[in-house]
Amino acid sequence: MIHRETNSILRLFGTPRELISKADSDLARLTDALARGRQREALHALMDCSITVFHTGDWIRATHTDHRRSSSDLAASSKWLRMTRDIANAAKHGDLTWKPVDAETHGAVLAKMEYKIDLRNPATGHRIVAFATDATSHDVLDVLHEAIAEWRAFVEAKGI
């Protein structure tokens, strides 16, 4: 008997909604890791979630060409999505800090991020704070939650 194998492509996501579902799971992992005081796991989940959320726009543009302009407009105008872009770029380089010149070059919304540990409760008091160039600060969990919500609303409004 001859065994024949095919070289099939493993498709991880078929729709933007599936990618958004992955972002939800990544955010849940990040939330859990911070609550348990597991810094390394939190940073891995931060990278996964921010890259997934940021690239949701690319996925939409690649699979739904009729929504290229509107998805690009949303990504460019949303503070949450632009902050997520900066988080993803920082995370992929393994550095949550960057120099002011980097922010100017890339049009960054974030000025810096800090991993904070509550010294009164070091086992579980972990969080990541994003400091924006407009002098506001945001818990990264809130930033990612809002960015995911914006893509979810976009996908639902467009029926994709």
Phi and psi in radians as a Rosetta constraint file:
Dihedral C 1 N 2 CA 2 C 2 CIRCULARHARMONIC -1.673 0.35
Dihedral N 2 CA 2 C 2 N 3 CIRCULARHARMONIC 2.206 0.35
Dihedral C 2 N 3 CA 3 C 3 CIRCULARHARMONIC -1.658 0.35
Dihedral N 3 CA 3 C 3 N 4 CIRCULARHARMONIC 2.195 0.35
Dihedral C 3 N 4 CA 4 C 4 CIRCULARHARMONIC -1.961 0.35
Dihedral N 4 CA 4 C 4 N 5 CIRCULARHARMONIC 2.386 0.35
Dihedral C 4 N 5 CA 5 C 5 CIRCULARHARMONIC -2.057 0.35
Dihedral N 5 CA 5 C 5 N 6 CIRCULARHARMONIC 2.567 0.35
Dihedral C 5 N 6 CA 6 C 6 CIRCULARHARMONIC -1.912 0.35
Dihedral N 6 CA 6 C 6 N 7 CIRCULARHARMONIC 2.664 0.35
Dihedral C 6 N 7 CA 7 C 7 CIRCULARHARMONIC -1.736 0.35
Dihedral N 7 CA 7 C 7 N 8 CIRCULARHARMONIC 1.480 0.35
Dihedral C 7 N 8 CA 8 C 8 CIRCULARHARMONIC -1.593 0.35
Dihedral N 8 CA 8 C 8 N 9 CIRCULARHARMONIC 2.591 0.35
Dihedral C 8 N 9 CA 9 C 9 CIRCULARHARMONIC -1.500 0.35
Dihedral N 9 CA 9 C 9 N 10 CIRCULARHARMONIC 2.242 0.35
Dihedral C 9 N 10 CA 10 C 10 CIRCULARHARMONIC -1.415 0.35
Dihedral N 10 CA 10 C 10 N 11 CIRCULARHARMONIC 1.986 0.35
Dihedral C 10 N 11 CA 11 C 11 CIRCULARHARMONIC -1.704 0.35
Dihedral N 11 CA 11 C 11 N 12 CIRCULARHARMONIC 1.996 0.35
Dihedral C 11 N 12 CA 12 C 12 CIRCULARHARMONIC -1.338 0.35
Dihedral N 12 CA 12 C 12 N 13 CIRCULARHARMONIC -0.609 0.35
Dihedral C 12 N 13 CA 13 C 13 CIRCULARHARMONIC -2.375 0.35
Dihedral N 13 CA 13 C 13 N 14 CIRCULARHARMONIC 2.282 0.35
Dihedral C 13 N 14 CA 14 C 14 CIRCULARHARMONIC -1.711 0.35
Dihedral N 14 CA 14 C 14 N 15 CIRCULARHARMONIC -0.420 0.35
Dihedral C 14 N 15 CA 15 C 15 CIRCULARHARMONIC -2.445 0.35
Dihedral N 15 CA 15 C 15 N 16 CIRCULARHARMONIC 2.787 0.35
Dihedral C 15 N 16 CA 16 C 16 CIRCULARHARMONIC -1.022 0.35
Dihedral N 16 CA 16 C 16 N 17 CIRCULARHARMONIC -0.553 0.35
Dihedral C 16 N 17 CA 17 C 17 CIRCULARHARMONIC -1.112 0.35
Dihedral N 17 CA 17 C 17 N 18 CIRCULARHARMONIC -0.628 0.35
Dihedral C 17 N 18 CA 18 C 18 CIRCULARHARMONIC -1.181 0.35
Dihedral N 18 CA 18 C 18 N 19 CIRCULARHARMONIC -0.644 0.35
Dihedral C 18 N 19 CA 19 C 19 CIRCULARHARMONIC -1.158 0.35
Dihedral N 19 CA 19 C 19 N 20 CIRCULARHARMONIC -0.696 0.35
Dihedral C 19 N 20 CA 20 C 20 CIRCULARHARMONIC -1.126 0.35
Dihedral N 20 CA 20 C 20 N 21 CIRCULARHARMONIC -0.644 0.35
Dihedral C 20 N 21 CA 21 C 21 CIRCULARHARMONIC -1.096 0.35
Dihedral N 21 CA 21 C 21 N 22 CIRCULARHARMONIC -0.690 0.35
Dihedral C 21 N 22 CA 22 C 22 CIRCULARHARMONIC -1.091 0.35
Dihedral N 22 CA 22 C 22 N 23 CIRCULARHARMONIC -0.724 0.35
Dihedral C 22 N 23 CA 23 C 23 CIRCULARHARMONIC -1.058 0.35
Dihedral N 23 CA 23 C 23 N 24 CIRCULARHARMONIC -0.702 0.35
Dihedral C 23 N 24 CA 24 C 24 CIRCULARHARMONIC -1.023 0.35
Dihedral N 24 CA 24 C 24 N 25 CIRCULARHARMONIC -0.773 0.35
Dihedral C 24 N 25 CA 25 C 25 CIRCULARHARMONIC -1.139 0.35
Dihedral N 25 CA 25 C 25 N 26 CIRCULARHARMONIC -0.722 0.35
Dihedral C 25 N 26 CA 26 C 26 CIRCULARHARMONIC -1.082 0.35
Dihedral N 26 CA 26 C 26 N 27 CIRCULARHARMONIC -0.727 0.35
Dihedral C 26 N 27 CA 27 C 27 CIRCULARHARMONIC -1.138 0.35
Dihedral N 27 CA 27 C 27 N 28 CIRCULARHARMONIC -0.664 0.35
Dihedral C 27 N 28 CA 28 C 28 CIRCULARHARMONIC -1.120 0.35
Dihedral N 28 CA 28 C 28 N 29 CIRCULARHARMONIC -0.695 0.35
Dihedral C 28 N 29 CA 29 C 29 CIRCULARHARMONIC -1.114 0.35
Dihedral N 29 CA 29 C 29 N 30 CIRCULARHARMONIC -0.717 0.35
Dihedral C 29 N 30 CA 30 C 30 CIRCULARHARMONIC -1.110 0.35
Dihedral N 30 CA 30 C 30 N 31 CIRCULARHARMONIC -0.811 0.35
Dihedral C 30 N 31 CA 31 C 31 CIRCULARHARMONIC -1.011 0.35
Dihedral N 31 CA 31 C 31 N 32 CIRCULARHARMONIC -0.803 0.35
Dihedral C 31 N 32 CA 32 C 32 CIRCULARHARMONIC -1.128 0.35
Dihedral N 32 CA 32 C 32 N 33 CIRCULARHARMONIC -0.775 0.35
Dihedral C 32 N 33 CA 33 C 33 CIRCULARHARMONIC -1.106 0.35
Dihedral N 33 CA 33 C 33 N 34 CIRCULARHARMONIC -0.718 0.35
Dihedral C 33 N 34 CA 34 C 34 CIRCULARHARMONIC -1.133 0.35
Dihedral N 34 CA 34 C 34 N 35 CIRCULARHARMONIC -0.729 0.35
Dihedral C 34 N 35 CA 35 C 35 CIRCULARHARMONIC -1.130 0.35
Dihedral N 35 CA 35 C 35 N 36 CIRCULARHARMONIC -0.508 0.35
Dihedral C 35 N 36 CA 36 C 36 CIRCULARHARMONIC -1.624 0.35
Dihedral N 36 CA 36 C 36 N 37 CIRCULARHARMONIC -0.021 0.35
Dihedral C 36 N 37 CA 37 C 37 CIRCULARHARMONIC 1.249 0.35
Dihedral N 37 CA 37 C 37 N 38 CIRCULARHARMONIC 0.538 0.35
Dihedral C 37 N 38 CA 38 C 38 CIRCULARHARMONIC -1.794 0.35
Dihedral N 38 CA 38 C 38 N 39 CIRCULARHARMONIC 1.548 0.35
Dihedral C 38 N 39 CA 39 C 39 CIRCULARHARMONIC -1.047 0.35
Dihedral N 39 CA 39 C 39 N 40 CIRCULARHARMONIC -0.841 0.35
Dihedral C 39 N 40 CA 40 C 40 CIRCULARHARMONIC -1.066 0.35
Dihedral N 40 CA 40 C 40 N 41 CIRCULARHARMONIC -0.800 0.35
Dihedral C 40 N 41 CA 41 C 41 CIRCULARHARMONIC -1.089 0.35
Dihedral N 41 CA 41 C 41 N 42 CIRCULARHARMONIC -0.672 0.35
Dihedral C 41 N 42 CA 42 C 42 CIRCULARHARMONIC -1.109 0.35
Dihedral N 42 CA 42 C 42 N 43 CIRCULARHARMONIC -0.756 0.35
Dihedral C 42 N 43 CA 43 C 43 CIRCULARHARMONIC -1.176 0.35
Dihedral N 43 CA 43 C 43 N 44 CIRCULARHARMONIC -0.621 0.35
Dihedral C 43 N 44 CA 44 C 44 CIRCULARHARMONIC -1.136 0.35
Dihedral N 44 CA 44 C 44 N 45 CIRCULARHARMONIC -0.792 0.35
Dihedral C 44 N 45 CA 45 C 45 CIRCULARHARMONIC -1.156 0.35
Dihedral N 45 CA 45 C 45 N 46 CIRCULARHARMONIC -0.628 0.35
Dihedral C 45 N 46 CA 46 C 46 CIRCULARHARMONIC -1.049 0.35
Dihedral N 46 CA 46 C 46 N 47 CIRCULARHARMONIC -0.783 0.35
Dihedral C 46 N 47 CA 47 C 47 CIRCULARHARMONIC -1.098 0.35
Dihedral N 47 CA 47 C 47 N 48 CIRCULARHARMONIC -0.860 0.35
Dihedral C 47 N 48 CA 48 C 48 CIRCULARHARMONIC -1.006 0.35
Dihedral N 48 CA 48 C 48 N 49 CIRCULARHARMONIC -0.874 0.35
Dihedral C 48 N 49 CA 49 C 49 CIRCULARHARMONIC -1.146 0.35
Dihedral N 49 CA 49 C 49 N 50 CIRCULARHARMONIC -0.832 0.35
Dihedral C 49 N 50 CA 50 C 50 CIRCULARHARMONIC -1.150 0.35
Dihedral N 50 CA 50 C 50 N 51 CIRCULARHARMONIC -0.689 0.35
Dihedral C 50 N 51 CA 51 C 51 CIRCULARHARMONIC -1.186 0.35
Dihedral N 51 CA 51 C 51 N 52 CIRCULARHARMONIC -0.724 0.35
Dihedral C 51 N 52 CA 52 C 52 CIRCULARHARMONIC -1.069 0.35
Dihedral N 52 CA 52 C 52 N 53 CIRCULARHARMONIC -0.832 0.35
Dihedral C 52 N 53 CA 53 C 53 CIRCULARHARMONIC -1.125 0.35
Dihedral N 53 CA 53 C 53 N 54 CIRCULARHARMONIC -0.821 0.35
Dihedral C 53 N 54 CA 54 C 54 CIRCULARHARMONIC -1.042 0.35
Dihedral N 54 CA 54 C 54 N 55 CIRCULARHARMONIC -0.765 0.35
Dihedral C 54 N 55 CA 55 C 55 CIRCULARHARMONIC -1.446 0.35
Dihedral N 55 CA 55 C 55 N 56 CIRCULARHARMONIC 0.003 0.35
Dihedral C 55 N 56 CA 56 C 56 CIRCULARHARMONIC -1.036 0.35
Dihedral N 56 CA 56 C 56 N 57 CIRCULARHARMONIC -0.673 0.35
Dihedral C 56 N 57 CA 57 C 57 CIRCULARHARMONIC -1.067 0.35
Dihedral N 57 CA 57 C 57 N 58 CIRCULARHARMONIC -0.733 0.35
Dihedral C 57 N 58 CA 58 C 58 CIRCULARHARMONIC -1.069 0.35
Dihedral N 58 CA 58 C 58 N 59 CIRCULARHARMONIC -0.727 0.35
Dihedral C 58 N 59 CA 59 C 59 CIRCULARHARMONIC -1.091 0.35
Dihedral N 59 CA 59 C 59 N 60 CIRCULARHARMONIC -0.784 0.35
Dihedral C 59 N 60 CA 60 C 60 CIRCULARHARMONIC -1.069 0.35
Dihedral N 60 CA 60 C 60 N 61 CIRCULARHARMONIC -0.800 0.35
Dihedral C 60 N 61 CA 61 C 61 CIRCULARHARMONIC -1.137 0.35
Dihedral N 61 CA 61 C 61 N 62 CIRCULARHARMONIC -0.575 0.35
Dihedral C 61 N 62 CA 62 C 62 CIRCULARHARMONIC -1.339 0.35
Dihedral N 62 CA 62 C 62 N 63 CIRCULARHARMONIC -0.564 0.35
Dihedral C 62 N 63 CA 63 C 63 CIRCULARHARMONIC -1.785 0.35
Dihedral N 63 CA 63 C 63 N 64 CIRCULARHARMONIC -0.272 0.35
Dihedral C 63 N 64 CA 64 C 64 CIRCULARHARMONIC -2.400 0.35
Dihedral N 64 CA 64 C 64 N 65 CIRCULARHARMONIC 1.334 0.35
Dihedral C 64 N 65 CA 65 C 65 CIRCULARHARMONIC -1.053 0.35
Dihedral N 65 CA 65 C 65 N 66 CIRCULARHARMONIC -0.417 0.35
Dihedral C 65 N 66 CA 66 C 66 CIRCULARHARMONIC -1.237 0.35
Dihedral N 66 CA 66 C 66 N 67 CIRCULARHARMONIC -0.156 0.35
Dihedral C 66 N 67 CA 67 C 67 CIRCULARHARMONIC -1.999 0.35
Dihedral N 67 CA 67 C 67 N 68 CIRCULARHARMONIC 0.302 0.35
Dihedral C 67 N 68 CA 68 C 68 CIRCULARHARMONIC -1.042 0.35
Dihedral N 68 CA 68 C 68 N 69 CIRCULARHARMONIC -0.905 0.35
Dihedral C 68 N 69 CA 69 C 69 CIRCULARHARMONIC -1.113 0.35
Dihedral N 69 CA 69 C 69 N 70 CIRCULARHARMONIC -0.843 0.35
Dihedral C 69 N 70 CA 70 C 70 CIRCULARHARMONIC -1.188 0.35
Dihedral N 70 CA 70 C 70 N 71 CIRCULARHARMONIC -0.612 0.35
Dihedral C 70 N 71 CA 71 C 71 CIRCULARHARMONIC -1.251 0.35
Dihedral N 71 CA 71 C 71 N 72 CIRCULARHARMONIC -0.634 0.35
Dihedral C 71 N 72 CA 72 C 72 CIRCULARHARMONIC -1.146 0.35
Dihedral N 72 CA 72 C 72 N 73 CIRCULARHARMONIC -0.703 0.35
Dihedral C 72 N 73 CA 73 C 73 CIRCULARHARMONIC -1.086 0.35
Dihedral N 73 CA 73 C 73 N 74 CIRCULARHARMONIC -0.746 0.35
Dihedral C 73 N 74 CA 74 C 74 CIRCULARHARMONIC -1.092 0.35
Dihedral N 74 CA 74 C 74 N 75 CIRCULARHARMONIC -0.821 0.35
Dihedral C 74 N 75 CA 75 C 75 CIRCULARHARMONIC -1.061 0.35
Dihedral N 75 CA 75 C 75 N 76 CIRCULARHARMONIC -0.621 0.35
Dihedral C 75 N 76 CA 76 C 76 CIRCULARHARMONIC -1.374 0.35
Dihedral N 76 CA 76 C 76 N 77 CIRCULARHARMONIC -0.498 0.35
Dihedral C 76 N 77 CA 77 C 77 CIRCULARHARMONIC -1.681 0.35
Dihedral N 77 CA 77 C 77 N 78 CIRCULARHARMONIC -0.345 0.35
Dihedral C 77 N 78 CA 78 C 78 CIRCULARHARMONIC -1.449 0.35
Dihedral N 78 CA 78 C 78 N 79 CIRCULARHARMONIC 2.136 0.35
Dihedral C 78 N 79 CA 79 C 79 CIRCULARHARMONIC -1.061 0.35
Dihedral N 79 CA 79 C 79 N 80 CIRCULARHARMONIC -0.693 0.35
Dihedral C 79 N 80 CA 80 C 80 CIRCULARHARMONIC -1.150 0.35
Dihedral N 80 CA 80 C 80 N 81 CIRCULARHARMONIC -0.756 0.35
Dihedral C 80 N 81 CA 81 C 81 CIRCULARHARMONIC -1.236 0.35
Dihedral N 81 CA 81 C 81 N 82 CIRCULARHARMONIC -0.616 0.35
Dihedral C 81 N 82 CA 82 C 82 CIRCULARHARMONIC -1.207 0.35
Dihedral N 82 CA 82 C 82 N 83 CIRCULARHARMONIC -0.664 0.35
Dihedral C 82 N 83 CA 83 C 83 CIRCULARHARMONIC -1.123 0.35
Dihedral N 83 CA 83 C 83 N 84 CIRCULARHARMONIC -0.695 0.35
Dihedral C 83 N 84 CA 84 C 84 CIRCULARHARMONIC -1.107 0.35
Dihedral N 84 CA 84 C 84 N 85 CIRCULARHARMONIC -0.680 0.35
Dihedral C 84 N 85 CA 85 C 85 CIRCULARHARMONIC -0.996 0.35
Dihedral N 85 CA 85 C 85 N 86 CIRCULARHARMONIC -0.785 0.35
Dihedral C 85 N 86 CA 86 C 86 CIRCULARHARMONIC -1.162 0.35
Dihedral N 86 CA 86 C 86 N 87 CIRCULARHARMONIC -0.688 0.35
Dihedral C 86 N 87 CA 87 C 87 CIRCULARHARMONIC -1.095 0.35
Dihedral N 87 CA 87 C 87 N 88 CIRCULARHARMONIC -0.783 0.35
Dihedral C 87 N 88 CA 88 C 88 CIRCULARHARMONIC -1.069 0.35
Dihedral N 88 CA 88 C 88 N 89 CIRCULARHARMONIC -0.774 0.35
Dihedral C 88 N 89 CA 89 C 89 CIRCULARHARMONIC -1.124 0.35
Dihedral N 89 CA 89 C 89 N 90 CIRCULARHARMONIC -0.710 0.35
Dihedral C 89 N 90 CA 90 C 90 CIRCULARHARMONIC -1.152 0.35
Dihedral N 90 CA 90 C 90 N 91 CIRCULARHARMONIC -0.773 0.35
Dihedral C 90 N 91 CA 91 C 91 CIRCULARHARMONIC -1.135 0.35
Dihedral N 91 CA 91 C 91 N 92 CIRCULARHARMONIC -0.711 0.35
Dihedral C 91 N 92 CA 92 C 92 CIRCULARHARMONIC -1.178 0.35
Dihedral N 92 CA 92 C 92 N 93 CIRCULARHARMONIC -0.381 0.35
Dihedral C 92 N 93 CA 93 C 93 CIRCULARHARMONIC -1.631 0.35
Dihedral N 93 CA 93 C 93 N 94 CIRCULARHARMONIC 0.021 0.35
Dihedral C 93 N 94 CA 94 C 94 CIRCULARHARMONIC 1.198 0.35
Dihedral N 94 CA 94 C 94 N 95 CIRCULARHARMONIC 0.474 0.35
Dihedral C 94 N 95 CA 95 C 95 CIRCULARHARMONIC -2.527 0.35
Dihedral N 95 CA 95 C 95 N 96 CIRCULARHARMONIC 2.053 0.35
Dihedral C 95 N 96 CA 96 C 96 CIRCULARHARMONIC -1.486 0.35
Dihedral N 96 CA 96 C 96 N 97 CIRCULARHARMONIC 0.094 0.35
Dihedral C 96 N 97 CA 97 C 97 CIRCULARHARMONIC -2.105 0.35
Dihedral N 97 CA 97 C 97 N 98 CIRCULARHARMONIC 2.744 0.35
Dihedral C 97 N 98 CA 98 C 98 CIRCULARHARMONIC -2.718 0.35
Dihedral N 98 CA 98 C 98 N 99 CIRCULARHARMONIC 2.810 0.35
Dihedral C 98 N 99 CA 99 C 99 CIRCULARHARMONIC -1.437 0.35
Dihedral N 99 CA 99 C 99 N 100 CIRCULARHARMONIC 2.680 0.35
Dihedral C 99 N 100 CA 100 C 100 CIRCULARHARMONIC -0.941 0.35
Dihedral N 100 CA 100 C 100 N 101 CIRCULARHARMONIC -0.592 0.35
Dihedral C 100 N 101 CA 101 C 101 CIRCULARHARMONIC -1.121 0.35
Dihedral N 101 CA 101 C 101 N 102 CIRCULARHARMONIC -0.604 0.35
Dihedral C 101 N 102 CA 102 C 102 CIRCULARHARMONIC -1.109 0.35
Dihedral N 102 CA 102 C 102 N 103 CIRCULARHARMONIC -0.735 0.35
Dihedral C 102 N 103 CA 103 C 103 CIRCULARHARMONIC -1.089 0.35
Dihedral N 103 CA 103 C 103 N 104 CIRCULARHARMONIC -0.739 0.35
Dihedral C 103 N 104 CA 104 C 104 CIRCULARHARMONIC -1.139 0.35
Dihedral N 104 CA 104 C 104 N 105 CIRCULARHARMONIC -0.714 0.35
Dihedral C 104 N 105 CA 105 C 105 CIRCULARHARMONIC -1.141 0.35
Dihedral N 105 CA 105 C 105 N 106 CIRCULARHARMONIC -0.720 0.35
Dihedral C 105 N 106 CA 106 C 106 CIRCULARHARMONIC -1.737 0.35
Dihedral N 106 CA 106 C 106 N 107 CIRCULARHARMONIC 0.054 0.35
Dihedral C 106 N 107 CA 107 C 107 CIRCULARHARMONIC 1.132 0.35
Dihedral N 107 CA 107 C 107 N 108 CIRCULARHARMONIC 0.658 0.35
Dihedral C 107 N 108 CA 108 C 108 CIRCULARHARMONIC -1.156 0.35
Dihedral N 108 CA 108 C 108 N 109 CIRCULARHARMONIC 2.596 0.35
Dihedral C 108 N 109 CA 109 C 109 CIRCULARHARMONIC -1.637 0.35
Dihedral N 109 CA 109 C 109 N 110 CIRCULARHARMONIC -0.500 0.35
Dihedral C 109 N 110 CA 110 C 110 CIRCULARHARMONIC -1.600 0.35
Dihedral N 110 CA 110 C 110 N 111 CIRCULARHARMONIC 2.460 0.35
Dihedral C 110 N 111 CA 111 C 111 CIRCULARHARMONIC -1.620 0.35
Dihedral N 111 CA 111 C 111 N 112 CIRCULARHARMONIC -0.644 0.35
Dihedral C 111 N 112 CA 112 C 112 CIRCULARHARMONIC -2.964 0.35
Dihedral N 112 CA 112 C 112 N 113 CIRCULARHARMONIC 2.940 0.35
Dihedral C 112 N 113 CA 113 C 113 CIRCULARHARMONIC -2.300 0.35
Dihedral N 113 CA 113 C 113 N 114 CIRCULARHARMONIC 2.654 0.35
Dihedral C 113 N 114 CA 114 C 114 CIRCULARHARMONIC -2.367 0.35
Dihedral N 114 CA 114 C 114 N 115 CIRCULARHARMONIC 2.413 0.35
Dihedral C 114 N 115 CA 115 C 115 CIRCULARHARMONIC -1.621 0.35
Dihedral N 115 CA 115 C 115 N 116 CIRCULARHARMONIC 2.050 0.35
Dihedral C 115 N 116 CA 116 C 116 CIRCULARHARMONIC -1.950 0.35
Dihedral N 116 CA 116 C 116 N 117 CIRCULARHARMONIC 2.434 0.35
Dihedral C 116 N 117 CA 117 C 117 CIRCULARHARMONIC -2.161 0.35
Dihedral N 117 CA 117 C 117 N 118 CIRCULARHARMONIC 2.163 0.35
Dihedral C 117 N 118 CA 118 C 118 CIRCULARHARMONIC -1.263 0.35
Dihedral N 118 CA 118 C 118 N 119 CIRCULARHARMONIC 1.963 0.35
Dihedral C 118 N 119 CA 119 C 119 CIRCULARHARMONIC -1.152 0.35
Dihedral N 119 CA 119 C 119 N 120 CIRCULARHARMONIC -0.359 0.35
Dihedral C 119 N 120 CA 120 C 120 CIRCULARHARMONIC -1.319 0.35
Dihedral N 120 CA 120 C 120 N 121 CIRCULARHARMONIC -0.372 0.35
Dihedral C 120 N 121 CA 121 C 121 CIRCULARHARMONIC -2.528 0.35
Dihedral N 121 CA 121 C 121 N 122 CIRCULARHARMONIC 1.154 0.35
Dihedral C 121 N 122 CA 122 C 122 CIRCULARHARMONIC -1.154 0.35
Dihedral N 122 CA 122 C 122 N 123 CIRCULARHARMONIC -0.358 0.35
Dihedral C 122 N 123 CA 123 C 123 CIRCULARHARMONIC -1.279 0.35
Dihedral N 123 CA 123 C 123 N 124 CIRCULARHARMONIC -0.540 0.35
Dihedral C 123 N 124 CA 124 C 124 CIRCULARHARMONIC -2.311 0.35
Dihedral N 124 CA 124 C 124 N 125 CIRCULARHARMONIC -0.106 0.35
Dihedral C 124 N 125 CA 125 C 125 CIRCULARHARMONIC -1.569 0.35
Dihedral N 125 CA 125 C 125 N 126 CIRCULARHARMONIC 1.036 0.35
Dihedral C 125 N 126 CA 126 C 126 CIRCULARHARMONIC -1.884 0.35
Dihedral N 126 CA 126 C 126 N 127 CIRCULARHARMONIC 2.512 0.35
Dihedral C 126 N 127 CA 127 C 127 CIRCULARHARMONIC -2.768 0.35
Dihedral N 127 CA 127 C 127 N 128 CIRCULARHARMONIC 2.821 0.35
Dihedral C 127 N 128 CA 128 C 128 CIRCULARHARMONIC -2.089 0.35
Dihedral N 128 CA 128 C 128 N 129 CIRCULARHARMONIC 2.225 0.35
Dihedral C 128 N 129 CA 129 C 129 CIRCULARHARMONIC -1.972 0.35
Dihedral N 129 CA 129 C 129 N 130 CIRCULARHARMONIC 2.334 0.35
Dihedral C 129 N 130 CA 130 C 130 CIRCULARHARMONIC -1.842 0.35
Dihedral N 130 CA 130 C 130 N 131 CIRCULARHARMONIC 2.224 0.35
Dihedral C 130 N 131 CA 131 C 131 CIRCULARHARMONIC -1.828 0.35
Dihedral N 131 CA 131 C 131 N 132 CIRCULARHARMONIC 2.080 0.35
Dihedral C 131 N 132 CA 132 C 132 CIRCULARHARMONIC -1.537 0.35
Dihedral N 132 CA 132 C 132 N 133 CIRCULARHARMONIC 2.813 0.35
Dihedral C 132 N 133 CA 133 C 133 CIRCULARHARMONIC -1.198 0.35
Dihedral N 133 CA 133 C 133 N 134 CIRCULARHARMONIC -0.263 0.35
Dihedral C 133 N 134 CA 134 C 134 CIRCULARHARMONIC -1.551 0.35
Dihedral N 134 CA 134 C 134 N 135 CIRCULARHARMONIC 0.260 0.35
Dihedral C 134 N 135 CA 135 C 135 CIRCULARHARMONIC 1.276 0.35
Dihedral N 135 CA 135 C 135 N 136 CIRCULARHARMONIC 0.251 0.35
Dihedral C 135 N 136 CA 136 C 136 CIRCULARHARMONIC -1.692 0.35
Dihedral N 136 CA 136 C 136 N 137 CIRCULARHARMONIC 2.761 0.35
Dihedral C 136 N 137 CA 137 C 137 CIRCULARHARMONIC -2.222 0.35
Dihedral N 137 CA 137 C 137 N 138 CIRCULARHARMONIC 2.606 0.35
Dihedral C 137 N 138 CA 138 C 138 CIRCULARHARMONIC -2.495 0.35
Dihedral N 138 CA 138 C 138 N 139 CIRCULARHARMONIC 2.447 0.35
Dihedral C 138 N 139 CA 139 C 139 CIRCULARHARMONIC -1.181 0.35
Dihedral N 139 CA 139 C 139 N 140 CIRCULARHARMONIC 2.305 0.35
Dihedral C 139 N 140 CA 140 C 140 CIRCULARHARMONIC -1.054 0.35
Dihedral N 140 CA 140 C 140 N 141 CIRCULARHARMONIC -0.575 0.35
Dihedral C 140 N 141 CA 141 C 141 CIRCULARHARMONIC -1.035 0.35
Dihedral N 141 CA 141 C 141 N 142 CIRCULARHARMONIC -0.701 0.35
Dihedral C 141 N 142 CA 142 C 142 CIRCULARHARMONIC -1.187 0.35
Dihedral N 142 CA 142 C 142 N 143 CIRCULARHARMONIC -0.724 0.35
Dihedral C 142 N 143 CA 143 C 143 CIRCULARHARMONIC -1.030 0.35
Dihedral N 143 CA 143 C 143 N 144 CIRCULARHARMONIC -0.873 0.35
Dihedral C 143 N 144 CA 144 C 144 CIRCULARHARMONIC -1.165 0.35
Dihedral N 144 CA 144 C 144 N 145 CIRCULARHARMONIC -0.680 0.35
Dihedral C 144 N 145 CA 145 C 145 CIRCULARHARMONIC -1.046 0.35
Dihedral N 145 CA 145 C 145 N 146 CIRCULARHARMONIC -0.808 0.35
Dihedral C 145 N 146 CA 146 C 146 CIRCULARHARMONIC -1.147 0.35
Dihedral N 146 CA 146 C 146 N 147 CIRCULARHARMONIC -0.702 0.35
Dihedral C 146 N 147 CA 147 C 147 CIRCULARHARMONIC -1.130 0.35
Dihedral N 147 CA 147 C 147 N 148 CIRCULARHARMONIC -0.745 0.35
Dihedral C 147 N 148 CA 148 C 148 CIRCULARHARMONIC -1.081 0.35
Dihedral N 148 CA 148 C 148 N 149 CIRCULARHARMONIC -0.758 0.35
Dihedral C 148 N 149 CA 149 C 149 CIRCULARHARMONIC -1.067 0.35
Dihedral N 149 CA 149 C 149 N 150 CIRCULARHARMONIC -0.647 0.35
Dihedral C 149 N 150 CA 150 C 150 CIRCULARHARMONIC -1.157 0.35
Dihedral N 150 CA 150 C 150 N 151 CIRCULARHARMONIC -0.763 0.35
Dihedral C 150 N 151 CA 151 C 151 CIRCULARHARMONIC -1.149 0.35
Dihedral N 151 CA 151 C 151 N 152 CIRCULARHARMONIC -0.699 0.35
Dihedral C 151 N 152 CA 152 C 152 CIRCULARHARMONIC -1.062 0.35
Dihedral N 152 CA 152 C 152 N 153 CIRCULARHARMONIC -0.786 0.35
Dihedral C 152 N 153 CA 153 C 153 CIRCULARHARMONIC -1.094 0.35
Dihedral N 153 CA 153 C 153 N 154 CIRCULARHARMONIC -0.712 0.35
Dihedral C 153 N 154 CA 154 C 154 CIRCULARHARMONIC -1.075 0.35
Dihedral N 154 CA 154 C 154 N 155 CIRCULARHARMONIC -0.865 0.35
Dihedral C 154 N 155 CA 155 C 155 CIRCULARHARMONIC -1.073 0.35
Dihedral N 155 CA 155 C 155 N 156 CIRCULARHARMONIC -0.740 0.35
Dihedral C 155 N 156 CA 156 C 156 CIRCULARHARMONIC -1.176 0.35
Dihedral N 156 CA 156 C 156 N 157 CIRCULARHARMONIC -0.730 0.35
Dihedral C 156 N 157 CA 157 C 157 CIRCULARHARMONIC -1.131 0.35
Dihedral N 157 CA 157 C 157 N 158 CIRCULARHARMONIC -0.601 0.35
Dihedral C 157 N 158 CA 158 C 158 CIRCULARHARMONIC -1.537 0.35
Dihedral N 158 CA 158 C 158 N 159 CIRCULARHARMONIC -0.163 0.35
Dihedral C 158 N 159 CA 159 C 159 CIRCULARHARMONIC 1.205 0.35
Dihedral N 159 CA 159 C 159 N 160 CIRCULARHARMONIC 0.599 0.35
